[in-house]
Amino acid sequence: RHLSRQVAMPTKKRAPPQPSEAFTCGRITWVIVLTISVVIMLAAPTSRKVIPTPPTALELTPVSFVQTPTARVAYRIMGTSLDKTPLVFIHGWPLNSLTWRGLAAELKCGEEQKCIFFDTPGAGLTEVTNTHNYRFTSQAATFKHALDTLKVPKFSLVAFNTGASVARCLANIAQGKVEKMVIFNTEISYHIPPWIKEYQYLSLLPGFSTTLSFLMGFPTLLRSPLMFGGCFHNQDLIMGEFFDYYVNPMRYNEHVLAGQLKILQGIDWSLVDTFEFMHKNITCPVLAIWGADDPTFPVSPGRQHMHTLPNLVKFHEIPHRKLFLHEEDPAQCAQLMRPFI
């Protein structure tokens, strides 16, 4: 109901699984996952070396909150200059706004351009009511309300993964306000990433969150395709800052994990299938930057999908990078972004 224009429904229709089929599929998959996990854990080292690093400028930026009808949205603002259109950063699942710390440093956010970093409802420090809707369109409406309240008349969007799907929905309902958009690897019409739908089913089963938080303590499992193996080319990064910023909070805080699972459950693949039609309404210039080795959102269908945007300026492929390329290589991402933003 938040789409500002009528979006034509795709001719291809995904047949949704029946509840009984979904539950059975979830049970079977869960047994398989547990079996594989036990085998992996038996050989998995549990120790890791942590090299302390000084906090980044983004981490040192105070957190503020803006009230919307169903969420108290946490955000950080770097800089006050209005010489350029502010950049609004929307992160993806299952991270939080600190995922932008490296890119913010490379872009020198705050020095020449005002930058706003949101914690998506369900993630980070953002608080939600019991009535909050986690679908992409509803998340977009929440961000639009937040930006209107903060009196940001025009802005450019930077987003990845599920955040880029929310950003596209936001661009659709805030036409005339979005000046430009930078998209990293994100959802593709008629494509469901490996393991994601299984996790959606499993997240509905009793005891799943408790079991998942336990399993995330095993490095070998974290590096496997079941978890973050498809997110980094250099998998050693998984056990570094990434572990401390995102994995540990989900392991030890049940509210953090519960919020991330609600975001996961809010992914509506039938809505994703309409994106190639919704793209026709997004007329702002778009820059796409893609990790070429990403198994989650493969580069070939990703390129085809991004070209359904009428004003795609460039589709960059970064070799030897995967889903979280902005975490692994913020310098190259910033280099490609600077001429555009």
C-alpha positions in Angstrom: 0.0 0.0 0.0 3.0 2.3 0.3 3.8 2.1 -3.5 3.1 5.6 -4.9 2.3 4.2 -8.4 0.6 1.1 -9.6 3.2 -1.6 -10.3 2.4 -4.1 -12.9 2.5 -7.6 -11.6 5.0 -10.0 -13.2 3.8 -12.5 -15.7 5.8 -15.2 -13.9 4.2 -16.2 -10.6 6.0 -18.0 -7.8 3.8 -20.7 -6.3 4.0 -20.2 -2.6 4.5 -23.4 -0.6 1.6 -24.6 1.4 1.9 -24.2 5.2 2.2 -27.9 5.8 4.8 -28.3 3.1 6.8 -25.3 4.4 6.7 -26.8 7.9 7.8 -30.2 6.7 10.5 -28.7 4.5 11.7 -26.7 7.5 11.9 -29.7 9.8 13.8 -31.8 7.3 16.2 -29.0 6.5 16.7 -28.3 10.1 17.7 -31.9 10.8 20.1 -31.8 7.8 21.6 -28.5 9.0 22.1 -29.8 12.5 23.8 -33.0 11.3 26.2 -31.0 9.1 26.8 -28.6 11.9 27.8 -31.3 14.4 30.2 -32.8 12.0 31.8 -29.4 11.3 32.0 -28.4 14.9 33.9 -31.6 15.9 36.8 -30.4 13.9 36.4 -26.6 14.4 38.9 -24.6 16.4 37.2 -22.3 18.9 40.0 -19.9 19.6 40.7 -16.7 17.6 43.2 -13.9 17.6 41.8 -10.4 18.0 43.9 -7.4 17.2 42.4 -4.3 18.8 41.8 -1.4 16.5 41.1 2.2 17.4 37.4 3.3 17.0 36.5 4.9 13.7 34.9 8.3 13.3 31.5 6.7 12.7 31.8 4.7 15.9 32.6 7.9 17.8 29.6 9.8 16.4 26.8 10.1 18.9 23.6 8.2 18.3 20.3 10.1 18.1 16.8 8.9 17.6 13.8 9.9 15.5 10.3 8.8 16.3 8.1 7.2 13.6 4.6 5.6 14.0 6.1 2.1 14.7 9.8 2.6 15.4 12.2 4.8 17.3 14.9 4.9 14.6 18.5 5.2 15.7 20.8 7.2 13.4 24.2 8.9 13.3 24.9 12.2 11.4 28.4 13.1 10.3 28.9 16.7 9.1 26.6 19.7 8.7 27.6 20.9 5.2 24.7 21.3 2.7 27.0 22.2 -0.2 26.3 18.7 -1.5 23.2 16.6 -1.3 23.4 14.5 2.0 24.1 10.8 1.7 21.7 8.4 3.5 23.2 5.0 4.2 20.9 1.9 4.6 22.6 -1.3 5.7 21.6 -4.9 4.9 20.8 -8.0 6.8 22.0 -9.2 9.3 24.3 -6.2 10.1 23.8 -2.7 11.5 24.9 0.8 10.6 28.5 0.3 11.8 29.1 -1.8 8.7 29.7 1.6 6.9 32.6 2.5 9.2 35.3 1.7 6.7 33.5 3.3 3.7 32.6 6.4 5.7 36.3 6.8 6.5 37.4 6.4 2.9 34.7 8.9 1.7 35.7 11.3 4.5 32.1 11.5 5.5 31.3 14.8 7.3 34.2 16.8 5.9 32.6 17.9 2.6 29.2 16.1 2.7 26.6 15.5 5.3 26.1 11.7 5.9 23.2 10.0 7.7 23.5 6.4 8.9 20.4 4.6 10.0 19.9 1.4 11.9 17.2 -0.5 10.1 14.2 -1.4 12.3 15.0 -4.8 13.8 18.7 -4.1 13.8 21.2 -2.1 15.8 19.9 0.4 18.4 16.5 1.1 16.6 13.5 0.2 18.8 10.2 -1.1 17.3 6.7 -1.6 18.5 4.8 -4.9 18.2 2.9 -3.6 15.2 6.0 -2.8 13.1 5.9 -4.4 9.6 9.3 -5.7 8.3 8.4 -5.9 4.6 10.6 -3.8 2.4 7.8 -1.4 1.5 7.0 -0.8 5.2 10.7 -0.3 6.1 10.9 2.2 3.3 7.9 4.1 4.6 9.5 4.2 8.1 12.7 5.8 6.6 10.7 8.3 4.6 8.9 9.4 7.8 12.2 9.7 9.6 13.8 11.8 6.8 10.7 14.0 6.7 10.8 14.5 10.4 14.6 15.3 10.2 13.7 17.9 7.5 15.9 16.4 4.8 14.3 17.7 1.6 16.7 15.9 -0.9 19.1 13.1 -0.4 21.1 10.4 -2.2 21.0 6.7 -1.1 23.8 4.3 -0.5 22.7 0.7 0.3 23.5 -3.0 0.0 21.8 -6.4 0.2 18.3 -6.1 1.8 19.1 -2.4 2.5 19.2 -1.7 -1.2 15.8 -3.3 -1.7 14.5 -1.0 1.0 16.3 1.9 -0.7 14.6 1.1 -4.1 11.2 1.0 -2.4 12.1 4.4 -0.7 13.1 5.9 -4.1 9.8 4.7 -5.5 7.7 6.5 -2.8 10.0 9.6 -2.4 10.3 10.5 -6.0 11.7 14.0 -6.5 13.6 13.7 -3.2 16.1 11.1 -4.1 18.9 12.7 -6.2 21.1 9.7 -6.8 21.5 6.1 -5.6 24.5 3.8 -5.1 23.6 0.1 -5.0 25.8 -2.8 -3.9 24.9 -6.5 -4.3 21.2 -6.9 -3.6 18.0 -8.9 -4.2 17.2 -9.9 -7.8 13.8 -10.6 -9.3 13.1 -14.3 -9.8 16.2 -15.3 -7.8 16.2 -16.7 -4.2 19.7 -16.9 -2.7 21.0 -20.2 -1.4 19.9 -21.2 2.2 17.8 -18.0 2.8 14.4 -19.5 2.3 15.4 -22.5 4.5 16.4 -20.0 7.2 13.1 -18.3 6.8 11.3 -21.6 7.4 13.7 -22.6 10.3 13.3 -19.3 12.0 9.6 -20.2 12.7 10.5 -23.4 14.5 10.7 -23.5 18.4 14.3 -23.3 19.7 15.8 -22.2 16.4 17.2 -18.9 17.8 18.8 -20.6 20.8 20.4 -23.2 18.6 21.6 -20.7 16.0 23.2 -18.5 18.6 25.1 -21.5 19.9 26.2 -22.6 16.4 27.6 -19.1 15.6 30.3 -19.7 18.2 32.1 -22.1 15.8 34.5 -20.5 13.3 34.4 -23.3 10.8 30.6 -23.1 10.6 30.7 -19.3 10.3 33.1 -19.7 7.3 30.9 -22.2 5.7 28.2 -21.5 3.0 25.6 -22.0 5.7 26.5 -18.7 7.3 29.0 -16.1 6.1 31.3 -18.1 3.7 29.6 -16.5 0.8 30.1 -12.9 2.1 33.9 -12.5 2.0 36.7 -13.5 -0.4 39.1 -13.3 2.6 37.3 -15.4 5.1 39.8 -14.5 7.9 37.8 -11.2 8.1 34.8 -13.1 9.5 36.7 -13.8 12.8 37.9 -10.2 13.1 36.0 -7.0 13.7 33.1 -8.5 11.9 32.7 -11.2 14.6 32.7 -8.5 17.3 30.4 -6.1 15.6 27.7 -8.4 14.4 28.1 -12.1 15.4 28.8 -11.7 19.1 25.7 -9.4 19.7 23.5 -12.0 18.0 25.1 -14.8 20.1 24.7 -13.1 23.5 21.7 -10.8 23.1 18.4 -12.6 22.3 16.7 -9.4 21.4 19.4 -8.6 18.8 19.0 -12.0 17.2 15.2 -11.9 17.4 15.2 -8.5 15.5 17.4 -9.9 12.8 15.2 -12.9 12.4 12.1 -10.7 12.0 13.9 -8.8 9.2 14.6 -12.1 7.6 11.0 -13.2 7.9 9.9 -9.9 6.4 11.6 -10.7 3.0 8.7 -11.2 0.6 10.0 -12.9 -2.6 6.8 -12.2 -4.5 7.5 -8.4 -3.9 11.1 -8.9 -5.0 9.8 -10.3 -8.3 8.0 -7.0 -9.0 11.2 -5.0 -8.7 12.0 -5.1 -12.4 8.6 -3.4 -12.9 9.0 -1.0 -10.0 12.4 0.0 -11.4 10.6 1.9 -14.2 9.4 4.4 -11.6 13.0 5.1 -10.3 14.3 7.8 -12.6 17.3 9.1 -10.5 20.8 8.2 -11.7 22.0 4.9 -10.2 25.5 3.5 -9.8 25.7 -0.3 -9.2 28.9 -1.8 -7.7 28.9 -5.6 -7.6 31.1 -8.2 -6.0 31.8 -10.4 -9.0 32.3 -13.7 -6.9 29.1 -13.3 -4.9 27.2 -16.6 -4.7 24.3 -14.9 -2.9 23.4 -12.5 -5.8 25.4 -13.7 -8.8 26.9 -11.0 -11.0 25.3 -12.1 -14.3 21.6 -12.0 -13.2 22.5 -9.0 -11.1 23.8 -7.1 -14.1 20.7 -8.0 -16.1 18.4 -6.9 -13.2 20.2 -3.6 -12.6 19.8 -2.7 -16.3 16.0 -2.6 -15.8 16.7 0.7 -14.0 16.1 3.4 -16.7 18.9 5.6 -15.5 21.7 3.1 -14.6 24.9 5.1 -15.1 27.4 2.3 -14.7 27.6 -1.3 -13.5 30.9 -1.9 -11.9 32.2 -5.5 -11.2 34.9 -5.9 -8.5 36.7 -9.2 -9.0 37.5 -11.5 -6.0 34.8 -9.8 -3.9 31.5 -11.1 -2.6 28.4 -9.9 -0.8 30.0 -7.7 1.8 32.5 -6.0 -0.6 32.0 -2.6 1.2 33.4 -4.3 4.4 36.2 -6.1 2.7 37.3 -3.4 0.2 36.0 0.0 1.3 38.8 1.8 -0.5 37.9 0.5 -3.9 34.2 1.0 -3.3 34.9 4.7 -2.3 37.1 5.2 -5.4 34.3 4.1 -7.7 31.7 6.2 -5.8 33.5 9.5 -5.6 33.0 10.7 -9.2 29.3 9.8 -9.0 28.3 11.3 -5.7 
